Amino acid sequence: MKTPFASTWPSNIAYEAAKLQDETLADRYLRRLREVAATEGGGLDAEEAGLERSRFMADFRGQAADEFARDRLECRRRDVHGFPTFLVVVDGKERLARGWRTFEQMANR
């Protein structure tokens, strides 16, 4: 990797910053962020995903960090320690599906 990273937290905060601008662009940003991390070993400029850089950076340093902190608290509250973990809600009933599963496995539980 060109730029090894010690934590995924900055990437998570970056995704939250992208969501504050535009949820559709945030999904594009996340996809590209994953591609870059897995294949190119570098960072990703928010503008590459169509986001406005100065707003992205302001949100990254501010509200996005708060949003990620809320996500972490929610994980603690639900006793989530590993990923992937999916929160599935059917007919108002919540269930956590932990770990990798096929669609068939998830549908039959």
CYANA upper distance limits for C-alpha pairs under 8 A (distance plus 0.5 A):
  1 MET  CA     40 GLU  CA      7.43
  1 MET  CA     41 GLY  CA      4.84
  1 MET  CA     42 GLY  CA      7.76
  2 LYS  CA     40 GLU  CA      7.87
  2 LYS  CA     41 GLY  CA      5.48
  2 LYS  CA     42 GLY  CA      6.35
  3 THR  CA     41 GLY  CA      6.21
  3 THR  CA     42 GLY  CA      5.86
  3 THR  CA     43 GLY  CA      8.20
  4 PRO  CA     41 GLY  CA      7.39
  4 PRO  CA     42 GLY  CA      8.36
  8 THR  CA     12 ASN  CA      6.88
  9 TRP  CA     13 ILE  CA      6.68
 10 PRO  CA     14 ALA  CA      6.53
 11 SER  CA     15 TYR  CA      6.74
 11 SER  CA     33 LEU  CA      8.33
 12 ASN  CA     16 GLU  CA      6.93
 12 ASN  CA     68 PHE  CA      7.33
 13 ILE  CA     17 ALA  CA      6.73
 13 ILE  CA     60 PHE  CA      6.77
 13 ILE  CA     64 ALA  CA      6.06
 13 ILE  CA     65 ALA  CA      6.02
 13 ILE  CA     67 GLU  CA      8.27
 13 ILE  CA     68 PHE  CA      6.30
 14 ALA  CA     18 ALA  CA      6.73
 14 ALA  CA     56 PHE  CA      8.43
 14 ALA  CA     60 PHE  CA      6.41
 14 ALA  CA     64 ALA  CA      7.71
 15 TYR  CA     19 LYS  CA      6.72
 15 TYR  CA     26 ALA  CA      6.74
 15 TYR  CA     29 TYR  CA      7.73
 15 TYR  CA     30 LEU  CA      6.71
 16 GLU  CA     20 LEU  CA      6.87
 16 GLU  CA     26 ALA  CA      8.39
 16 GLU  CA     60 PHE  CA      8.11
 16 GLU  CA     64 ALA  CA      5.49
 16 GLU  CA     65 ALA  CA      8.10
 16 GLU  CA     67 GLU  CA      7.07
 16 GLU  CA     68 PHE  CA      7.19
 17 ALA  CA     21 GLN  CA      7.44
 17 ALA  CA     56 PHE  CA      6.16
 17 ALA  CA     57 MET  CA      8.17
 17 ALA  CA     59 ASP  CA      5.69
 17 ALA  CA     60 PHE  CA      5.61
 17 ALA  CA     63 GLN  CA      8.01
 17 ALA  CA     64 ALA  CA      5.32
 18 ALA  CA     22 ASP  CA      6.84
 18 ALA  CA     23 GLU  CA      7.64
 18 ALA  CA     25 LEU  CA      7.54
 18 ALA  CA     26 ALA  CA      5.20
 18 ALA  CA     29 TYR  CA      7.72
 18 ALA  CA     46 ALA  CA      8.31
 18 ALA  CA     51 LEU  CA      7.58
 18 ALA  CA     56 PHE  CA      6.86
 19 LYS  CA     23 GLU  CA      5.14
 19 LYS  CA     24 THR  CA      8.37
 19 LYS  CA     25 LEU  CA      8.01
 19 LYS  CA     26 ALA  CA      5.47
 19 LYS  CA     27 ASP  CA      8.46
 20 LEU  CA     59 ASP  CA      7.96
 20 LEU  CA     64 ALA  CA      7.99
 21 GLN  CA     25 LEU  CA      8.44
 21 GLN  CA     26 ALA  CA      8.20
 21 GLN  CA     51 LEU  CA      7.75
 21 GLN  CA     55 ARG  CA      8.40
 21 GLN  CA     56 PHE  CA      7.91
 22 ASP  CA     26 ALA  CA      6.45
 22 ASP  CA     51 LEU  CA      8.47
 23 GLU  CA     27 ASP  CA      6.85
 24 THR  CA     28 ARG  CA      7.08
 25 LEU  CA     29 TYR  CA      6.50
 25 LEU  CA     49 ALA  CA      6.85
 25 LEU  CA     50 GLY  CA      7.18
 25 LEU  CA     51 LEU  CA      7.51
 26 ALA  CA     30 LEU  CA      6.57
 26 ALA  CA     49 ALA  CA      8.34
 27 ASP  CA     31 ARG  CA      6.70
 28 ARG  CA     32 ARG  CA      6.74
 28 ARG  CA     49 ALA  CA      6.69
 29 TYR  CA     33 LEU  CA      6.42
 29 TYR  CA     46 ALA  CA      7.65
 29 TYR  CA     48 GLU  CA      8.41
 29 TYR  CA     49 ALA  CA      5.66
 30 LEU  CA     34 ARG  CA      6.66
 31 ARG  CA     35 GLU  CA      6.85
 32 ARG  CA     36 VAL  CA      6.60
 32 ARG  CA     44 LEU  CA      8.28
 32 ARG  CA     49 ALA  CA      8.16
 33 LEU  CA     37 ALA  CA      6.62
 33 LEU  CA     43 GLY  CA      8.04
 33 LEU  CA     44 LEU  CA      6.70
 34 ARG  CA     38 ALA  CA      6.55
 35 GLU  CA     39 THR  CA      6.37
 35 GLU  CA     40 GLU  CA      7.90
 36 VAL  CA     40 GLU  CA      5.31
 36 VAL  CA     41 GLY  CA      6.42
 36 VAL  CA     42 GLY  CA      6.60
 36 VAL  CA     43 GLY  CA      7.39
 36 VAL  CA     44 LEU  CA      7.56
 37 ALA  CA     41 GLY  CA      5.40
 37 ALA  CA     42 GLY  CA      6.70
 37 ALA  CA     43 GLY  CA      7.86
 44 LEU  CA     48 GLU  CA      7.78
 45 ASP  CA     49 ALA  CA      8.19
 45 ASP  CA     53 ARG  CA      8.24
 46 ALA  CA     50 GLY  CA      7.29
 46 ALA  CA     51 LEU  CA      5.78
 46 ALA  CA     52 GLU  CA      7.40
 46 ALA  CA     53 ARG  CA      6.26
 46 ALA  CA     56 PHE  CA      7.54
 47 GLU  CA     51 LEU  CA      5.27
 47 GLU  CA     52 GLU  CA      6.43
 47 GLU  CA     53 ARG  CA      6.38
 51 LEU  CA     56 PHE  CA      7.50
 52 GLU  CA     56 PHE  CA      6.58
 53 ARG  CA     57 MET  CA      6.59
 54 SER  CA     58 ALA  CA      6.68
 55 ARG  CA     59 ASP  CA      6.57
 56 PHE  CA     60 PHE  CA      6.45
 57 MET  CA     61 ARG  CA      6.71
 58 ALA  CA     62 GLY  CA      6.66
 59 ASP  CA     63 GLN  CA      5.79
 59 ASP  CA     64 ALA  CA      5.90
 59 ASP  CA     65 ALA  CA      8.45
 60 PHE  CA     64 ALA  CA      5.59
 60 PHE  CA     65 ALA  CA      6.84
 61 ARG  CA     65 ALA  CA      7.13
 62 GLY  CA     66 ASP  CA      7.48
 63 GLN  CA     67 GLU  CA      6.79
 64 ALA  CA     68 PHE  CA      6.72
 65 ALA  CA     69 ALA  CA      6.68
 66 ASP  CA     70 ARG  CA      6.81
 67 GLU  CA     71 ASP  CA      6.90
 68 PHE  CA     72 ARG  CA      6.79
 69 ALA  CA     73 LEU  CA      6.76
 70 ARG  CA     74 GLU  CA      6.68
 71 ASP  CA     75 CYS  CA      6.78
 72 ARG  CA     76 ARG  CA      6.81
 73 LEU  CA     77 ARG  CA      6.58
 74 GLU  CA     78 ARG  CA      6.70
 75 CYS  CA     79 ASP  CA      6.42
 75 CYS  CA     80 VAL  CA      5.34
 75 CYS  CA     81 HIS  CA      7.82
 76 ARG  CA     80 VAL  CA      6.45
 76 ARG  CA     81 HIS  CA      8.16
 80 VAL  CA     85 THR  CA      7.72
 82 GLY  CA     98 ARG  CA      7.93
 82 GLY  CA     99 GLY  CA      7.77
 83 PHE  CA     98 ARG  CA      7.55
 83 PHE  CA     99 GLY  CA      6.61
 84 PRO  CA     98 ARG  CA      6.81
 84 PRO  CA     99 GLY  CA      5.72
 84 PRO  CA    100 TRP  CA      7.04
 85 THR  CA     96 LEU  CA      7.04
 85 THR  CA     97 ALA  CA      6.09
 85 THR  CA     98 ARG  CA      4.91
 85 THR  CA     99 GLY  CA      6.39
 86 PHE  CA     96 LEU  CA      6.08
 86 PHE  CA     97 ALA  CA      5.57
 86 PHE  CA     98 ARG  CA      6.98
 87 LEU  CA     94 GLU  CA      7.24
 87 LEU  CA     95 ARG  CA      6.36
 87 LEU  CA     96 LEU  CA      5.22
 87 LEU  CA     97 ALA  CA      6.97
 88 VAL  CA     94 GLU  CA      6.20
 88 VAL  CA     95 ARG  CA      5.76
 88 VAL  CA     96 LEU  CA      6.65
 88 VAL  CA     97 ALA  CA      7.64
 89 VAL  CA     93 LYS  CA      5.86
 89 VAL  CA     94 GLU  CA      4.97
 89 VAL  CA     95 ARG  CA      6.92
 90 VAL  CA     94 GLU  CA      7.18
 97 ALA  CA    106 MET  CA      7.80
101 ARG  CA    105 GLN  CA      6.36
101 ARG  CA    106 MET  CA      6.85
102 THR  CA    106 MET  CA      6.88
103 PHE  CA    107 ALA  CA      6.51
104 GLU  CA    108 ASN  CA      6.60
105 GLN  CA    109 ARG  CA      6.99
